[in-house]
Amino acid sequence: MPEMRNTRTLAILLALAALIAIMTGCTPANSATATALEVRVATVEQKDVPVYREWIGTLDGLVNADIKAEVSGYLVQQAYTEGSYVHKGQLLFQIDPRPFQAALDQARAQLAQTEAQLEQARAQLSQAMAQVAVADANQHRVQLDVDRYTPLAQQQAITQQDLDNATQNNTASKAQLQAARAQAETAKAQIMAANAAVESAKAAVATAEINVGFTHITSPIDGIPGIAQQQVGALVSPASTALTTVSTVDPIKVYFTASEQEYLDFTRRYPTAGERHAHTRLLDLTLILADGTIYPHKGTFDFADRQVDVRTGAIRLAGLFPNPGQSLRPGQYGRVRTAIEVRRGALLIPQQAVGELQGSHQVAVVGSGNKVKIQPVTLGDTAGLQWVVLDGVKPGDQVIAEGLQKVRQGMTVNPTPFRAR
């Protein structure tokens, strides 16, 4: 009986050994193939791609006109609806015009008075000139008497008394002529003074008319006015804050800032002002709104500021976007994007194919025998969902786009094509 038990135990052990031998009889190659990790690979592409830049932008009106009072007075009317479109010259506010109208009436009365004084001075000048003419004729007559009597007196044809009388009359006539001329000069001076008074009165009338006009506060531009900062009944003056602001919003301006390095790179690629102007005219700006939607109208480059901000090391740029529906308003934020250049023969790989390790980037290339080779890469810009690779791969290389985190150097994988979603 013990021998039979030993025989059965030995048979069971032999059977187990045979089973284990059968299970472990697979070849190493077949085992590796069955357990190879499946990964998805993408082919390194080479083509010309645009290089995009994107900046944070702030929207502002093309023209923002602060509406302020030019004279002091009480607001008696707000003549516009806040947020509605207004035209150039349209009435926005009315200041009480009565004090200014009274000042205008007084200035006009003063002008009429000075004009009357001018006419009086002109009449006095005419009278003085007539007196000069009479005195000149009298002096000429008595001078002829003196000239005639002098030789006669020498010949004793007339008495000395006659000559003396003629001489005295001549002296008197000269004095009268001189007095008449002095009176004429005085009349001329009075006319000059009256003319000056008239001009001063005209200036006062013009000033009063301007002040009356300033009581009608109108829009200097076509645009959209903001909320009124002063209400009817408020006392306003030139020192007061703006009553409101009117903005031109079609086109609307977008301010954005580029770094000094970006500006220097741009000037190196386009060294002359003519080249830079020609290139910026070709730029198509895209505006991405705060909710992520793309504004349907393309923008154009407007200008660059004259200086780089010393505090931020950035330069302010501006673009113009059509705004026919006036849906965009000053103060909104967005992102401005444009293609600044075209990179020729760029190498492209999916963004998922790039891993990062201690600040450097690397990809996993599937080589011969489906072996994985981990190698570093130098990245450039992004082009959609792809990276531009400056160094580290070559056209036609197969890089792992899915399963990158699971592979190791030298590992054998089972590659399948990668399809971008």
Buried (B, 14 or more C-beta within 10 A) or exposed (E): EEEEEEEEEEEEEEEEEEEEEEEEEEEEEEEEEEEBBEBBBBBBBBEEBBBBBEBEBBBBBBBBBEBBBBBBBEBBBBEBEEEEBBEEEBBBBBBBBEBBBEBBEEBBEBBEEBBEBBEEBBEBBEEBBEBBEEBBEBBEEBBEBBEEBEEEBEEEEBEEEBBEBBBEBBEEBBEBBEEBBEBBEBBBEBBEBBBEBBEEBBEBBEEBBEBBBBBBBBBEBBBBBBEBBBEEEBEBEEEBEBBBBBBBBBBBBBBBBBBEEBBEBBEEEBEEEEEBEEBBEEBEBBBBBEEEEEBEBBBBBBEBEEEBEEEEEBBBBBBBBBBEEEEBBBEBEBBBBBBBBEBEEBBBBBBBBBBEEEEEBBBBBBEEEBEBBBEEBEBBBBBEEBBBBBEBBEEEBBBBBBBBEEBEEEBBBEBEEBEEE
